[in-house]
């Protein structure tokens, strides 16, 4: 699972709302300097949300000068450093935040991201365990933890984590998509599609959800629905060879080999060395009786070391025979070993 920082982080804007609310309750007890620290803290969050990361750091610096015990200011500055991929500075600030106030739960979450980026997966897992313990209702903690468990082949723990994710509430399009992935792995056909439906309803332009729903509909045998979703996705993602291949497979399953071949042609233009793409398109050309095109594709599949080289030689033999090249056909059937024996006995003796 590839993480993007925006997906992994508890956003600064979310945390501003929670933190400012708690500040208002106790505001009268603060000295003037402490109130200044809060102002700088909130200004830092606003600047970060505007994309002014250097201005945000400057404001968090000022908040810390005004109140060196303000844990949330270290959390904010550490999170901005992480956004900038300055992980040493991020780790130092998040450590300080947790040292001052371990109840700043989101610091554990963001520190886990930093630790993962630094290759400290066990420490990251420890932080995510703490986050899930302190905030058991947040699906994001379990999703991030699942990534580490899978990467480290901790299968039993991963499955338990997946069971928890499947019953937790999702609220954002991204959370619905991630939960759909988990449900798909758990073979919950209906649940995975319903989650993707919900994600798309919340964000009709969320293209990743269309791609995933198209892919799952293909896996479940709903080819027309898959074609519709993948066609929407490909309108704005014309460089995704996998999407062209899946849609091509849907056409092929409906015996529309012409459209299947066209989609594979687009995929091959993007991924020129993929032996499987040539092999499959060659098969489509055989069905279309376009034997010269099939001949070229099976030769390319062989050139790029297709995983089932015997079958590639066998199919090349078929194309050669249909083109009237009997000698070449027999040569390729012999290379296919036992697959071509019946044809050798029938046409080559």
N, C-alpha and C positions, 0 to 999 in steps of 0.2 A: 504494500500500500504506500503510495507516494503522498507525502504530506506537503501541503502548502502552508505557509505560516498563518495565513488568514483562517484557514480551516482548523488548524491545531490550536491556535491561541484562544483563550477567553478574551474577547475583545475589550479594549480599553473603555469603549463607550458603555458596554454592559457594566463594567466595574464602576464607572463613574456614578451611575445611578444608584447602585447599592451603597457605595461609600459615602456619597454626598448625603444620602438619606440618614445614615447613622451619624454623620457630623452635625446635621441640623438639630438632632435631639440634644446633643451635649454642647452646643455651640456657646451657650452662655457661660460655661465653665472655662472656656479657652481664654488665654491671654491674647493681647493684640498681635503679638508675633506669631502665635499659633494660627490665628485667623489668616494672617498673611501666607503662611505655609499652605493652608487649604486653598487659598486663591491661586497660588502658583501651581499647586497640584492639578486643580481643575483646568487651569489654562494650558498646562502641559498635555492633558488629555485632549482638549479641543484642538490644539495644534497638531497632535499626532493624527487625529481623525481627518484633518485638512491636508495631511501629507507633509507637513513641516516637521520632519523628525529632528532636525538640529534645534529648531525652536523649542520643541517638546523637551529635549534633553536639557536645554538651558533652563527651562522653567522647573523641571524636576530638580536640577541642581540647586536652584534658588529655594525650593521648598525644603530641601535637606539642610541648607544653610540656616534657614529659619527654625527648623525643627529636626534635629539629627535623629530623633527617635520615631519619626513618622514612617512606619513600615511601608505604607502604601506608596510613598514617593520612591522608595527603592524598587518596589514592585513595578511601578510605572516606568522608571528609567531602565530597569533590567529588561522589561518587555520590549522597549524601543530598541535597545542594543541588540536583542535577539532578532528583531525585524530587520536590522541592518547586518545581521550575521556576524556581529562582533560578540562571539560567544563567551570569551573570557570575561569581558566586562559585564555581560548579561548574567553569567553565573555568579559573579561576585556580588552583584546587587540583589539577585534573588535569594542568595544565601543570607545576606544581611537582613532582608525583609523577614525571612522565616525565623532568623535568630531573634529579632525584635518582637515579632508577633506571629507565632505559628498558626493563629486562627485565620490569617489571610490565605484562605484555601486555594485560591487561584494561582498563588505563587508556586505551589507544588506542581500544578498542571503545566505552567509555563516553564518551570525549571526542568520538568521531564522532557519537554521538547528540546531544550538546550542540551541536556545530557545525551539525548538520542543523536543530536547533530554532532556531538563530540565523541560518539562511539561508546559512551558509558551506558550500555543498555540495562545492566542490572540495577544501576543507581536510578535510571529513568523508571524502571519497573517499580522500584521501591516508592518513588514519588507518586506514581499513578495508583499504586495500592493505597497509599495514604489519601490521595484525592478521592478515590472511590469510597473509601471508608467514611470520609468526612462529608462527602456529597453524593450519596448513593443514588440519587434521583437523576443525575446528569449522565445522559447516554454517551457524551463525548469522552468522558474518562475511560469508559469500558471500550469504546472504539479504538482509542489510542493504545490502551493496554493490549487489546487483541493483536494489534500489529506486532508488538514485541513478542508476544507469546507464540505467534505463528512463525516469526523469523527464527526463533530459538527452538522450534519443534517441541514446544510444551503443549502437547496435543490435548491432554485431559483438562488442563487449566484453560486452554483456548476454547474448548467446547463448553465448559461451564460459563465462561465469559460470554459466549455467543447466546447461550440460553437466557442470560440476564438481559443482553441487548434486545433480544426478540420481544421481551415483555415491557421494556421501558418506553416511556412516552417520547416521541419525536415531535419537534415543533417547527424546525426549519427545513427548507428543501434539501439541504446537504445532509441533515440527519436522517431524513426519510430515505435518501439514496443509499446512505451507508447501512441503514438498517435493512434495506431491501437486499443488499449484497449478502448480508449475514443470513437472512431468511432463505435466499437462494441456495447458499451453501448447506443449509439445514433441510433442503428439499421441500421448503414451504412454498409451493408454486403460487398459490392464491395470495398468500401474504406478501411475497416479494413484489408481485404486480400491483397489488393495492397500495403498497408504500410508494411505488413509483408514480402511480396515478395521483396520490396525494401530493407528492413533491412537485409534479407538473401543474397541478391545480393551484398550488401556492405560487409557483414561478413558471408561467407558460413559456418563457424563453430559456429555461434551464436545459441546455442542449445535452449535457451529460446524462440527464434522466431519460431523454428520448433514446439516446444510444443504448443505454442499459436496458430499457424496456423493450427495445427492438431486439436486442441480443437474447433476452430471456424469452420473449415470445417465439423467437426462432428455436430456441432449445426446447420449448414446450410444444412446438409443432403448429403454432398459430402464425402461419407464414404471411397472410395478408396483413395482419396487424403489425408484424415485424417490418414488412416492407414500408408501411405507412410511417412508422416511427423513424426508421433509418433514412427514409427520404427527407423527412423534416430535418433530421440531424445533418445530413449531407449538404443541405442548402447552404450552411455556414461553416461546414467542416470538410471541404473538398480535398484535403490532404490526408485524410484518414483512410489508409488502405484497408484496415481491418473492417471498417464499416461497409466499404464496397464489397468485400469478400462475403460478409455475412448476408448482405442483401442479394448478392449473386447466388449464394446457396439457397436462399428462399425461392428465387426464381427457378433454380434448377429442380428443387423439390416439387415444383408445380409444372415441371417439364417445359418451362419456357427457357430453353437453352440459349436462345439468341440474346435475350436480355442478361442472362447469367454470364455469357461470354463477354458482353459489353462491360459489365461491372468488373469482371476480372481483368479486362484490358486496362481499365482505369487503375486498378490496384497494382498491376504490374508496372505501369508507368511511374508509380510512386515507390515501388519495392522491386527493383529490377532483378535481384539475385535470389528470389524466393522460388525454390524448386517446386514446392507444393502448388503455387499459383499457376505455374506453367502446366504442371501435370493435370490439374483440375480443368483448366481451360481446354487442354487437349482433349480431355474426355467429352467436354461439351461439344467441341468441333466434330468429334466422331459421331455424336448423336445427330448433329446437323448435316452430316455427310460432307463436311468441309475437310477433306482428308489431307490436303496440302498444308493447311494451317495446323491441323492436329500433328502432322509429321514434325513440323518446326517446333511445336511446343514440347513434345515428348523428348526431342533431342536436347532442348534447353533444360528440361527437368533432369535428364541424365547428366548433362554438363555440370549442373549445380548440385549433383549428388543427392537425388531424391532418396528419401528414407526407405522406400520400397523399390529399389532399383530393378528388381526382377520384373515387377509389374510394369514399370516404365518401359523396359525393353519389350515386354509382351504387347503393350498397347501400340508402341512404335511399329512393331511387326504388323499389327492390324492395319494401321494407316498406310504402311508401305505396300501391303498386299492390295488394299483398295485402290492404290495409285498405279497398280500394275507392276510394281517392283518386287516380283516374287523372290528373287535371290536375296535382296536386302531383307525382305520379310523373314525368310528362313534363318538368315544370320541372326536377326534380333530375337526370334523365338528360341533359338539355341542358347542365347545369352540369358534368356529368362528361365533357364533350367527346366524344372518339371512343369512349370506353368504352360509352357508352349509345346509339350510333348504331343498332345492330340493334334495340334495344327501341323507340327512337323511330320507326323505319321500320315496325315491326310494330304498335305500339299507339297512336302519337301522331299519325299522319298522317290 
